[in-house]
Amino acid sequence: MAGLFYSSSKPPSSSSSSSSSSSPSSYSRLLLLVTLLPLSLACFAFVLQWRGGLDDPVTHWSTDHREFPGMASTHEKRQRSLRGRSNSDSGCVDLLGQSSAPSFPYFRDWSFDYQSDLNPKICITTSTSAGLEQTLPWLFYHKVIGVSTFYLFVEGKAAAPNVSRVLESIPGVKVIHRTKELEEQQAKSRIWNETWLASFFYKPCNYELFVKQSLNMEMAIKMAQDSGMEWIIHLDTDELIYPSGTSYEYSLRKLLGNISADVDAVIFPNYESSVERDDIKEPFSEVSMFKKNYDHLPRDVYFGNYKEATRGNPNYFLTYGNGKAAARVQNHLRPNGAHRWHNYRKSPKEIKLEESAILHYTYPKFSDLTSRRDRCGCKPTKVDVKRCFMLEFDRAAFIIASTASSEEMLQWYREHVVWTDDTLKLKLLRKGILTRIYAPMVIIQELREAGVFSSVVNSAHMSLNNSSTVSISRESSQVTGRRRVLEAHLDLDSESIASAIPPQSPPGLEPLSE
């Protein structure tokens, strides 16, 4: 029995010993596998990403390849940088270090020539004497948000051959020079025989500009009709449209595309720039603080903080406060001054936007004091400046720029224009009177970094030999267009007598007593 017990108990003893000896080995192998597998996968992924081989499959599935400015991934930015170095090494870049064809970093393979692709078709008309440093950022920013066509009535710097050559080379841009022939054609306009603009006739400076803008807007309407435009906007080159209020897209096309078909005009209240330094060079890229319009503020907030927001100036805004308007292009449309549109056959239906605005960069540079002075030949007296300027701040600024020393002008500019009181800024930002808006700044900075502006300038100069012939043909076609527009609508029986709406200051404190 003892032997049987021994023999029968021996195998279990051996088996138990074997199991106990193999178990730690199995656990070790499993632990090693669990440890090494993630490390191996991580190393593999790192190597792929380092070599540029790791891609997000979602980018291939998506049908919408648009990106908002500044949203590109670090990997994509690095890839663009590497491609730029590669092109540079192969000698495929121009003297400015960018491709000679305009590039655009937010829509892949977009060259800005997209007039037939966008709906609704939107055009902007302006009368400008600004140089390329201001006009190019203004123009391409509005291309980004969906404007396809621009009618530029140019004088001064903007009419210089090297400037207009660049502007004419940009797809969708029509440059109209203020020639003697243009003035003769505009002298035949029906506007001169009507009463709605008569109070502005034969006066200097701002009044003269106001009439000139209206005559140019009249011509732009006909050009817009001939080109199949659906909306037209008059905008100065120190103003940017801020199309806030669309659900998911920073787009003027989306905004106007959602407007009811029975609406004839859309009013954009304007916000005014509030500069924080006296050495601004590029306002579109350096200014982010704006003062909101009365229309976008609660009444008690506006009037309750009026004096602090005004800071001793004649009004809440330095200049105008009645916004700008976009008009639906249709028969019998006419300008109603630089800020509004009207119709010869009906009273247009207007709506005012609750979120979108015009960003007006008002006196953002110290040099704006002297540049405005140099454009006007009025005497610097309180009586004479009323003949030249419609708004009080413009009159005061003109007198200072004409009579004060450079040091006195700078001191006045700091006191009346520059926001240096951080406590006051913080208070008005919290109240909602001041606001920060960064989107235009980001877009324009990205455009500049992408080389869009330098590329356009370089491309225009490289094609100098061909541009003279093109300019002649364009000019002759524009003359024909002028003649047609100024002869249009002369057979209408009824006329609207609504007076032109001038630039107007925001409400003062008087409404408190109502």
C-alpha angles and dihedrals in degrees: 000000000000090000092047090049091049094047093046094046097046099074094052088051091052093045092049091051092050093049093049092050096048097044096072090048092055092048091050092052092048092048090049091050093048090050099045099043098064091041091052092048091048092050091047092051091047092052091049093049093045090053091048094247100118113095134175109243090206089073089061095047096049117093092197109073096172120126130194113240112276094017097103114122122249090248092054092048090050090049091051089050092050091048089050091054091047092052091047091053091052093050094243098132131085129242092276092059095250137096113278090232117073112259128197124203100201102054113041115239093359115148098181093250097114106122095133095045103060129078132226094032109227128190133188125207124197141169108219146166095181125127128240094269088070103026100051096055089044093050100045093044089060090046087057093056093048112276110142105181135040129191107200117190100195137199135155114009092358091059095052111118096241091050100043090046090061093045093049091053093062115095113250096017120122115191118203116189121210096243128165089256091054091052091049091052093047089050086067094055118126087232090082091059095050132080104223094084099025096105090064098051124115097009127122135245115355093015092052090049091049092055091045091051091051092051090049091048089054090056092044090057091060092046090050091051092049090051096048095247118168101196132030128194130186110216135165120229091248091061131081127193113236106201098196119158102058113124102237111348133070091223136134088198091058091047097051092037089064094054115112114257093239093061114099101185138019120208119214112200110221129238118205124225116247107201119206099196136045095221102065112151104172108028096187090056100037108038120080104152121086137175113234124237121253088245091063097048134075109257094238092050092050098048094033091061098029098115095046092046092048094052094200095310122131093256145007090265122041091227136000125352106181098090131220132276140225115215130203107242107243142135118299093015114153137172119261096199124302094301104048146029131223140182130236093219106039146011104264120235109241133190128190119224117235099207111015119084148174110251105217114197097208119190090333093160127053089228089065088080094062097035091059090046092052092053094057130060098199123128115257095244129117090241099048098043089063087068090055109036132044098201130061099230092053089053093050092046091050092052093049093047091049100045110025131080121249091260092049091047092052091049091050090048092052092049098045106028112021119076105220100151104095093187092055092045092052092048094050092044089055090048090052095241091112120042139182118236117181106164098088091045092051094046094050093044090051091048090052094047090048089058096241095137097043090044093055093048093048094046092051093051092047090056094047095124093059098040097073093061092046091050092054093052092046092050093052092050091049091053089056090050092051093054091051095048095049092051094048125111094011091130096060116123101202127056132191114234096199108136120237114267110236126202105289133196120240118262116292129215093280094090089067089078093054 
